[in-house]
Each structure stands twice: as structure tokens, then as C-alpha cells.
Amino acid sequence: MDTSIFSAENYQWQLSLITLVTVLLVPFLAQFIIKLVPTFKRTAKINHEAYEQRQTLSYWKPIVNRSKIWGIAAQLSIFAFILPFCMTAEAQPWWKYPLDIFIILMFYDFFYYLVHRFLFHDGGFGPGPLMWVHAVHHQRRNPCREDSAYLHPIETCAGLYLYGASIGVLAMIMGDFNVITIIITWIAFSEINLHNHDLMEEKEQKFPFKYLKYMSFMHHVHHARFTAGNFATISLFYDWLFGTYDVGEGWKRPNDKKAVEPKAS
């Protein structure tokens, strides 16, 4: 593991600034473009209506605003103290971009799965130490897009720093990532987490809308009960792998007693 990347000579603050501006600007501009697609326009309308209803709750806005303030501070510190050491503008082979993007997102998702399951929930071996933190987010049993920010500040910072640390650790193992890779993965990380909370119409049957509806539905299954599965956020691969995939019927914990049907005599 090469820790020399965190040297003053490798501090690329200009690239980090470009990345920050891009990851803020691209989603902002994209929202106007994707609303030209009828499905996305309907989804935006549904979530905006839910957001307006949330605004009538006296406790909702202070919690969201507090979370956003802490989130901005955490992101700025990541862009100032982690990412400048982890990126390069040097061109790379074409195949390395998708490979690096996949590795970063899945590496992060593995550790997010563990944190979410064992720190924020009863992961099957007893209550996690931060269940009280995550209980704030689970007050929203049927969340909308804006509820993605309905978080305790500890959870807000934990998710962001886990992602930043994932890039930092991988950079020590794999070397600097191209700035394009960092931009794409950061936008994907942010937008997937937002979309998981989207309310969507049930009738979406065509790709990619059917898959997007499936992603949102499975995260809503997780929100519906504090004992539900589906702990990963980028994909459900780790839930499938570790037996916590949940379509609304629950998942079997390691210490659960499974009833045995009596044999016919």
C-alpha cells in the first residue's frame, strides 16, 4: 500500500476544484434535461408534491437543514484533504475508466453494507451501537427524494467520509484515479442515493425505468420496517450474497429459529 500519494507534491487542488464544480453543475443542469422524459417528469412531480407535504411538518425542515449543513462541511473537507491526493489528469487506457468506476463503487458499497447492517441496524447479532442515530432516518417509512437528507449529522458524515476514505484507500492500492473517474463515481454515488428514496409510479415496465423502479422499491422495503433487509445502497449484490435480500417478506437472521415441519408418519 503506497502512502506516498499523500505527499505535498501529489496535492492536486486544481483538479479537486474542477471536480467539485463539475459534480455540482452537471446534476443541476441534468435535472432540466431529464424532465423532458415523461417518466422522469412524472417522478419529479410526485416527489415534489411529497416534499411540499413534508414542509408542513414543523420538525422536518430543521432536521434536513442541519443534515445538509453538516453534509456540505464534510464534502468540502473531502475535496480539500482526500481527493486532491488521489487524482490525475493523465490519460489512461479506455478500459481502465469503467473498471475503476466499478471497483470504487462496489468497494464503497461493501463497507457501507457492513456499516449499515451492523452499526445502524440489528444485523443479526444484536442491536448496532448507532441504531439511535439511524432511527432518525427511519422515521420516514415511505420516503421521497428529499427524505434522503432526513438524517442525523453523524449518519450524514459517516456516509460521506466512508466514500471519501474508500477512494483514498483504493488510490493507495491502485494509484491515482483519472479526474473523469472521480467525477463519474461521485455523481453516481450521489444520484443513486437520491434515487433510492424516489417515489415512482408502479406502471413503469420498460428498461431502464423498470429497473429504476425496482431500485426505489427495494429501498422503500428497507424503510417500511426497521427490521427489514436491503442494506447496500449502490446495488443489492451484497444483500444477495449475504442473505439479506428482502422483497418485503423479511430476511432470516443467523440466530433465528427456523421451524421444522413434522414428518408425515
C-alpha positions in Angstrom: 0.0 0.0 0.0 1.6 3.2 -1.2 1.1 6.0 1.4 3.4 8.3 -0.5 0.5 9.6 -2.6 -0.4 11.7 0.4 2.6 14.0 -0.1 2.7 17.7 -0.8 4.0 17.0 -4.3 0.9 15.0 -5.2 -1.6 17.6 -3.9 -3.8 18.4 -7.0 -6.0 21.1 -5.6 -6.9 22.4 -9.1 -8.2 19.0 -10.2 -10.2 18.7 -6.9 -11.7 22.2 -7.5 -12.7 21.3 -11.1 -14.2 18.0 -9.8 -16.2 19.9 -7.1 -17.6 22.4 -9.6 -18.4 19.7 -12.1 -20.3 17.4 -9.6 -22.4 20.3 -8.6 -23.0 21.7 -12.0 -23.8 18.5 -14.0 -26.7 17.3 -11.8 -28.1 20.8 -11.7 -28.2 21.1 -15.5 -29.2 17.5 -16.0 -32.4 17.9 -14.0 -33.8 20.2 -16.6 -32.9 17.8 -19.4 -34.2 14.6 -17.9 -37.5 16.2 -17.2 -38.1 16.1 -20.9 -38.5 12.4 -20.5 -42.2 11.8 -19.4 -41.4 9.2 -16.8 -38.8 11.4 -15.1 -41.1 14.4 -15.3 -43.9 12.4 -13.5 -41.4 11.2 -10.9 -40.2 14.7 -10.2 -43.8 15.9 -9.8 -44.7 13.0 -7.4 -41.7 13.7 -5.3 -42.2 17.5 -5.3 -45.7 17.0 -4.1 -44.5 14.8 -1.3 -41.8 17.4 -0.5 -44.4 20.1 -0.2 -46.3 17.9 2.3 -43.1 17.4 4.3 -42.7 21.2 4.5 -45.9 21.3 6.7 -44.2 19.2 9.4 -42.6 21.5 12.0 -39.8 19.1 12.7 -38.9 18.0 9.2 -37.1 21.1 7.8 -34.8 21.7 10.8 -33.5 18.1 10.7 -33.0 18.3 6.9 -31.3 21.7 7.0 -29.0 20.5 9.9 -28.0 17.4 7.9 -27.3 19.5 4.7 -25.0 21.9 6.6 -23.0 19.0 8.1 -23.0 17.4 4.6 -21.6 20.4 2.9 -18.9 20.7 5.6 -18.0 17.0 5.2 -17.9 17.2 1.4 -15.7 20.3 1.4 -13.2 18.6 3.8 -13.1 15.5 1.5 -12.4 17.7 -1.6 -9.7 19.6 0.4 -8.0 16.8 2.3 -8.5 13.5 0.5 -9.4 13.8 -3.2 -6.5 16.2 -4.2 -4.1 13.4 -3.4 -6.0 10.7 -5.3 -6.4 12.1 -8.8 -4.6 12.8 -12.0 -5.3 14.4 -15.4 -3.1 11.9 -17.2 -4.9 9.9 -19.9 -5.4 6.2 -19.2 -6.4 3.2 -21.3 -10.1 3.3 -22.2 -10.9 0.1 -20.3 -9.5 1.4 -17.0 -12.2 4.0 -16.7 -15.2 1.6 -16.4 -13.1 -0.8 -14.3 -12.0 1.9 -11.8 -15.6 3.2 -11.6 -16.9 -0.3 -10.9 -14.2 -1.0 -8.3 -14.7 2.3 -6.4 -18.5 2.0 -6.2 -18.5 -1.7 -5.2 -15.7 -1.3 -2.7 -17.6 1.5 -1.1 -20.9 -0.4 -1.2 -19.3 -3.4 0.6 -18.2 -1.3 3.6 -21.4 0.7 3.5 -23.3 -2.6 3.7 -21.4 -3.6 6.8 -21.8 -0.2 8.5 -25.5 0.0 7.6 -26.2 -3.6 8.7 -24.1 -3.9 11.9 -23.8 -0.3 13.2 -27.1 1.2 12.2 -29.4 -1.9 12.5 -29.6 -5.2 14.3 -27.6 -7.1 11.7 -28.4 -10.5 13.2 -26.1 -10.5 16.2 -27.8 -7.8 18.3 -28.5 -4.1 18.1 -25.9 -2.0 16.5 -24.4 0.9 18.5 -25.7 3.6 16.2 -29.3 2.4 15.8 -30.4 5.5 17.7 -28.7 7.6 15.0 -30.3 5.7 12.1 -33.7 5.8 13.8 -34.0 9.4 12.7 -33.8 8.4 9.0 -36.3 5.6 9.5 -38.9 7.9 10.8 -39.7 8.3 7.1 -41.3 4.9 6.4 -42.3 5.9 2.8 -39.6 8.4 1.8 -39.5 10.8 -1.0 -36.4 12.1 -2.7 -35.9 15.0 -0.3 -36.0 12.5 2.6 -32.5 11.3 1.6 -31.3 14.3 3.7 -33.5 13.5 6.6 -30.6 12.2 8.7 -28.8 12.6 11.9 -25.5 14.5 11.3 -23.5 11.5 12.5 -25.0 9.4 9.7 -24.6 12.2 7.1 -20.9 12.5 7.9 -20.4 8.7 8.2 -21.7 8.0 4.7 -19.7 10.8 3.1 -16.4 10.1 4.9 -16.8 6.4 4.2 -17.0 7.2 0.5 -14.1 9.6 0.6 -12.0 7.1 2.6 -12.8 4.4 0.1 -11.3 6.5 -2.7 -8.3 7.3 -0.6 -7.6 3.6 0.3 -8.1 2.4 -3.3 -5.7 5.2 -4.5 -3.0 3.9 -2.2 -3.5 0.4 -3.6 -4.2 1.2 -7.3 -2.6 4.6 -7.8 -4.2 7.9 -8.7 -7.6 7.9 -10.5 -8.3 10.0 -13.5 -10.3 13.1 -12.7 -13.1 11.8 -15.1 -13.4 8.6 -13.0 -13.7 10.6 -9.8 -16.4 12.9 -11.3 -18.5 10.0 -12.7 -18.3 7.9 -9.5 -19.1 10.9 -7.2 -22.2 11.8 -9.3 -23.2 8.1 -9.4 -22.7 7.8 -5.7 -24.9 10.9 -5.0 -27.6 10.3 -7.6 -28.1 6.6 -6.7 -28.6 7.5 -3.0 -31.1 10.2 -4.0 -32.9 7.9 -6.4 -33.3 5.1 -3.9 -35.6 7.4 -2.0 -37.6 8.5 -5.1 -41.3 7.8 -5.2 -42.2 6.3 -8.6 -45.3 5.1 -10.3 -46.0 1.4 -10.3 -46.6 1.1 -14.0 -43.1 1.5 -15.3 -42.4 -1.6 -17.3 -39.6 -0.7 -19.8 -35.9 -0.6 -19.3 -34.3 1.4 -17.7 -37.5 2.6 -15.9 -38.4 -0.8 -14.7 -35.0 -1.2 -13.1 -35.1 2.3 -11.6 -38.5 1.5 -10.1 -37.1 -1.8 -8.7 -34.2 0.1 -7.1 -36.5 2.5 -5.5 -39.0 -0.1 -4.4 -36.3 -2.2 -2.7 -35.1 0.7 -0.7 -38.7 1.6 0.3 -39.0 -2.0 1.5 -36.0 -1.3 3.8 -37.6 1.9 5.1 -41.0 0.3 5.8 -39.7 -1.7 8.7 -36.6 -1.1 10.9 -36.1 -4.9 10.8 -36.1 -5.2 7.0 -33.1 -6.1 4.9 -31.6 -4.5 1.8 -28.6 -2.7 3.5 -26.5 -1.9 0.4 -27.0 1.3 -1.5 -25.3 1.1 -4.8 -26.7 -2.3 -5.7 -28.3 -5.3 -4.0 -25.4 -7.6 -4.8 -24.1 -7.8 -1.2 -27.6 -8.3 0.1 -28.0 -11.3 -2.2 -24.5 -12.6 -1.3 -25.0 -12.4 2.5 -28.7 -13.4 2.6 -30.3 -10.0 3.5 -32.1 -9.6 0.1 -35.7 -8.6 1.1 -38.7 -8.2 -1.1 -41.0 -7.4 1.8 -41.1 -10.8 3.4 -38.1 -10.2 5.8 -34.8 -12.0 5.9 -33.5 -14.8 8.2 -31.0 -13.7 10.9 -28.3 -16.1 12.0 -29.8 -16.6 15.4 -33.4 -17.1 14.1 -35.0 -20.4 14.9 -36.4 -22.0 11.8 -39.5 -24.0 12.3 -39.2 -27.6 11.2 -42.2 -29.2 9.6 -43.1 -32.6 11.3 -42.5 -35.6 9.1 -45.6 -37.5 8.0 -45.9 -40.8 9.8 
